[in-house]
Amino acid sequence: MKMQLPKTRHIEIVFDPQGILHVTLARVEIHNAFNQVMMDEISSLILALAEEPDVRVVVFRGKGGVFSAGSDLTEIVASMESAVGEGHDADDLLYRVTRGTGDLLELIDKCPKLVISILEGSVLGTGLGIAAVSDVVLADQSAVLALPEVTLGFSPSQISPFVARRIGFSSARMLALTAARINAVEAYRLGFADYLAADSEELEELVNRTLNSVLACEPVAVAHTKALMGKLELLDLGPYLDSAAQVGVSDLCSDTGRQGLNAYITRTNPPWRRRMGA
């Protein structure tokens, strides 16, 4: 792999040569809560992936059987107190921290690679936001999802829009206003999780099955499809279909498009098709 994996403090990065980048949230002592360093590390990584053709899918998971407890509020409070003590405006600091959460989620949402989140244990706040912007969400029975912000006196202002887009306005409003904790079965019913595993063994089987499905797809076509799907909420259907047709023509006329069509006709595998462990 040409990509040089960065040195990180709060995330662990492992690259599988098949094209899978495993990103593990690793602040186990505080249930993988997000501080500024962790957010910066993820942001830098996602930005770098745009120029990394060897990476086809990004898998987010939490270390220690917990996805994430949300934001590290202890660090935020300490930063506020430090700013005030130094005579700075705490409001400006809080704006940058809060808006940074939205920037991170938007960055992951627009990542040209397919993004998978594996949910185990607590999935709160910013952790729930990352799941909301993932392309595929796999949930273990242990997963508990919530937006607890209102119980602490503030709103999930940067996270709720992404949650609303994933599960619909009414369900997102209920979660945001009540801070209700929902289990994996309810998350699956609401459409937050795409697949639900009965136990850890089934979860690993789901992970492998999903990765094999992704590795059967041509990476550029995935990136184009993801970008087009992202425009569906922003465009009238007519203009969208016009622009999508142009992308479709470009894809079909490309070398990979011709290879895919030839593979279909000749009943052979296209060059990008891989399988786990092959």
C-alpha positions in Angstrom: 0.0 0.0 0.0 1.3 3.4 -1.0 -0.5 5.2 1.8 1.6 5.9 4.9 -0.5 5.2 7.9 -0.3 8.1 10.3 0.8 7.9 13.9 -2.2 8.4 16.1 -3.0 8.6 19.8 -6.7 7.8 20.1 -7.5 5.7 17.0 -5.9 2.5 15.9 -5.6 2.0 12.1 -5.0 -1.3 10.4 -5.0 -1.8 6.6 -6.0 -5.0 5.0 -4.4 -5.4 1.6 -7.8 -6.4 0.1 -8.7 -2.7 0.5 -10.2 -2.5 4.0 -9.1 0.2 6.4 -10.1 -0.7 10.0 -10.4 2.4 12.2 -10.8 1.6 15.9 -11.8 4.3 18.4 -9.4 3.6 21.2 -9.9 5.7 24.4 -11.0 2.6 26.4 -10.6 4.2 29.8 -13.4 6.7 29.0 -15.5 4.5 26.7 -14.0 5.9 23.5 -15.3 9.4 24.1 -14.3 12.0 21.5 -11.8 14.7 22.4 -10.4 17.2 19.9 -7.3 15.0 19.2 -9.4 12.0 18.2 -11.7 14.2 16.0 -8.6 15.7 14.3 -7.1 12.3 13.7 -10.2 11.0 12.1 -10.7 14.1 10.0 -7.1 14.0 8.7 -7.5 10.4 7.9 -10.7 10.8 6.0 -9.3 13.7 4.0 -6.2 11.7 3.0 -8.4 8.8 1.7 -9.6 10.8 -1.3 -6.2 10.2 -2.8 -5.8 6.6 -1.8 -7.2 4.2 -4.5 -6.1 1.1 -2.6 -8.6 1.9 0.2 -12.1 0.7 -0.8 -13.9 0.6 2.5 -13.5 2.2 5.9 -14.7 0.2 9.0 -15.4 2.1 12.3 -15.5 0.1 15.5 -14.9 0.9 19.2 -12.3 -0.8 21.3 -13.4 -2.8 24.3 -16.9 -3.7 23.2 -18.1 -0.1 23.2 -18.5 2.1 20.2 -18.4 5.5 21.8 -19.8 7.4 24.8 -20.0 10.6 22.8 -18.0 13.8 23.4 -15.4 14.1 26.2 -17.3 16.7 28.2 -14.5 16.8 30.8 -12.1 18.2 28.2 -14.6 20.7 27.0 -15.2 22.0 30.5 -11.5 22.2 31.2 -11.0 24.1 27.9 -13.8 26.6 28.8 -12.3 27.2 32.3 -8.8 27.7 30.8 -10.1 30.1 28.2 -11.9 32.2 30.8 -8.9 32.1 33.1 -6.8 33.5 30.3 -9.3 36.2 29.5 -10.5 34.7 26.2 -14.0 34.4 25.0 -15.4 30.9 25.9 -18.3 31.4 23.4 -15.8 31.4 20.5 -14.2 28.3 21.8 -17.5 26.5 22.2 -18.6 27.5 18.8 -15.5 26.0 17.2 -15.8 22.8 19.3 -19.5 22.4 18.5 -19.2 23.2 14.8 -16.2 20.9 14.6 -18.5 18.0 15.3 -20.7 18.9 12.3 -17.6 19.3 10.1 -16.4 15.8 11.1 -19.8 14.2 10.4 -20.1 16.0 7.1 -16.6 14.9 6.1 -17.3 11.2 6.8 -20.7 11.6 5.1 -19.0 12.8 1.9 -16.1 10.3 2.0 -15.9 8.7 -1.4 -15.1 5.3 0.2 -17.9 3.1 1.5 -18.1 3.5 5.3 -19.3 0.8 7.7 -19.9 1.2 11.4 -20.0 -1.8 13.8 -22.1 -0.9 16.8 -21.5 -2.5 20.2 -22.2 -1.3 23.7 -22.9 2.5 24.1 -23.4 4.5 20.9 -24.0 8.0 22.1 -23.8 11.6 20.9 -21.0 12.0 18.3 -20.7 8.2 18.1 -24.3 8.0 17.1 -23.6 10.7 14.5 -20.8 8.7 12.9 -23.2 5.7 12.7 -25.8 8.0 11.1 -23.5 9.0 8.3 -22.2 5.5 7.6 -23.3 3.7 4.5 -23.8 0.4 6.3 -24.5 -0.1 10.0 -24.1 -3.5 11.7 -25.4 -3.8 15.3 -24.7 -6.3 18.0 -27.4 -7.1 20.6 -25.4 -5.2 23.2 -25.7 -1.9 21.4 -27.6 1.0 23.2 -28.2 4.1 21.1 -29.1 7.6 22.4 -28.8 11.3 22.1 -28.4 12.3 25.8 -27.5 15.9 25.3 -30.8 17.4 26.5 -30.4 15.7 29.9 -27.2 17.8 30.3 -28.8 21.0 29.3 -27.9 21.5 25.7 -29.0 20.3 22.3 -27.5 17.7 19.9 -27.4 20.5 17.4 -24.8 19.1 15.0 -25.8 15.5 15.2 -29.6 15.5 15.0 -29.7 16.6 11.3 -27.8 13.5 10.3 -29.9 11.3 12.5 -33.1 12.8 11.1 -31.9 12.1 7.6 -31.2 8.5 8.5 -34.4 7.5 10.4 -36.8 10.2 9.6 -37.8 13.5 11.3 -40.4 12.1 13.8 -38.2 9.4 15.2 -35.1 11.7 15.3 -37.2 14.3 17.1 -38.3 11.8 19.7 -34.7 10.7 20.3 -33.4 14.2 20.5 -36.1 15.6 22.8 -36.4 12.7 25.2 -32.8 11.4 25.2 -34.5 7.9 25.1 -32.1 5.0 25.0 -33.0 2.4 22.4 -31.7 -1.1 22.2 -30.4 -2.8 19.0 -33.7 -4.3 18.2 -35.4 -0.9 18.2 -32.5 0.6 16.3 -33.0 -2.0 13.6 -36.8 -1.4 13.6 -36.3 2.3 13.1 -33.9 1.7 10.3 -30.8 3.0 12.1 -29.1 -0.4 11.9 -29.1 -2.3 8.6 -28.3 -5.6 10.1 -28.7 -7.0 13.6 -26.6 -9.8 15.0 -27.9 -12.1 17.8 -24.4 -12.6 19.2 -20.7 -11.9 18.6 -20.3 -14.9 16.3 -23.1 -13.8 14.1 -21.8 -10.2 14.2 -18.4 -11.3 12.8 -20.2 -13.3 10.1 -22.2 -10.2 9.2 -19.0 -8.1 9.0 -17.3 -10.7 6.7 -20.4 -11.0 4.5 -20.8 -7.2 4.2 -17.1 -6.8 3.4 -17.3 -9.4 0.7 -20.2 -7.6 -0.9 -18.3 -4.4 -0.9 -15.2 -6.0 -2.4 -17.3 -7.2 -5.3 -18.0 -3.6 -6.3 -15.9 -1.4 -8.5 -14.5 1.4 -6.3 -15.0 4.3 -8.7 -18.6 3.3 -9.4 -19.2 3.1 -5.6 -17.8 6.7 -5.2 -20.0 8.0 -8.1 -23.0 6.2 -6.7 -22.4 7.6 -3.2 -22.0 11.1 -4.5 -25.2 10.9 -6.6 -27.2 9.5 -3.7 -26.0 12.4 -1.6 -27.6 14.8 -4.1 -31.0 13.2 -4.0 -32.2 15.4 -1.2 -30.8 18.6 -2.8 -32.1 18.3 -6.4 -35.4 18.1 -8.1 -35.8 14.6 -9.5 -35.6 15.8 -13.2 -32.2 17.6 -12.9 -30.9 14.8 -10.8 -31.8 12.2 -13.4 -30.2 14.3 -16.1 -26.9 14.6 -14.2 -27.1 10.9 -13.1 -27.5 9.9 -16.7 -24.2 11.7 -17.6 -22.4 9.9 -14.8 -23.9 6.6 -16.0 -22.7 7.2 -19.5 -19.2 8.1 -18.3 -19.1 4.9 -16.1 -20.2 2.6 -18.9 -17.7 4.1 -21.4 -14.8 3.9 -19.0 -12.3 1.0 -18.9 -13.8 -0.4 -15.8 -17.3 -0.2 -17.2 -16.2 -2.1 -20.3 -14.5 -4.7 -18.1 -17.6 -5.1 -16.0 -19.8 -5.6 -19.1 -17.3 -8.1 -20.6 -17.2 -10.0 -17.3 -21.0 -10.2 -17.3 -21.1 -11.5 -20.9 -18.2 -13.9 -20.4 -19.3 -15.0 -16.9 -15.9 -14.2 -15.5 -14.9 -12.0 -12.5 -13.9 -8.4 -13.1 -10.5 -7.4 -11.9 -11.7 -5.5 -8.8 -13.7 -8.4 -7.4 -12.1 -9.8 -4.3 -13.0 -12.0 -1.3 -11.9 -11.9 2.3 -8.8 -14.0 2.8 -8.3 -14.7 -0.9 
